[in-house]
Amino acid sequence: MSGSGCERRLGPLDRPLAEAGYDPSEHGVLTVARYYFQSFAFPNSHAWINAFAKAESLFPPGMARAGASEIAVAVLAAVQQMRAARGSGFRFSNPDCPGCARILSPHERQFMEVLVALRRGRRSRAHTAAMLICEGNASETFLVAMSDLAALTGALSPGQVHPVGAQCDRGPAVS
């Protein structure tokens, strides 16, 4: 599944990943998620192992509120909840191919929009994006999983690039 000599070009709805504006945590989540997507699309690839290995390199100690393995498990939980809600396939880019990995598919963009919106405190936008990626099906458990992931990676204010201690999609804090 490596893509040496990759000839992939942007499709009509694809976007260059470099233009997505993701911070390092968001980029890391996308990469880890791609390995899970790959593992489900090609079970014999055992790409889930690569998801954990890649998380270790993309989330060094101190980068996020949680350790790499916690983040990798949280990404898997979000992917699983999305898969449970969706009825159709999911188009993703091969994380092992440099040419493919530079392309953001429409499905990946919708998945990431939920996380990005939650990390920036845009609950309505997150709910809309979740509804779209879950194809109009119940998306509450997916939103909870993505909220947990957003909390682990650190919330952002709209113009900020470094995590702050803001609550994501869990409602008001209870003491």
Disulfide bonds with the S-S distance in Angstrom:
none
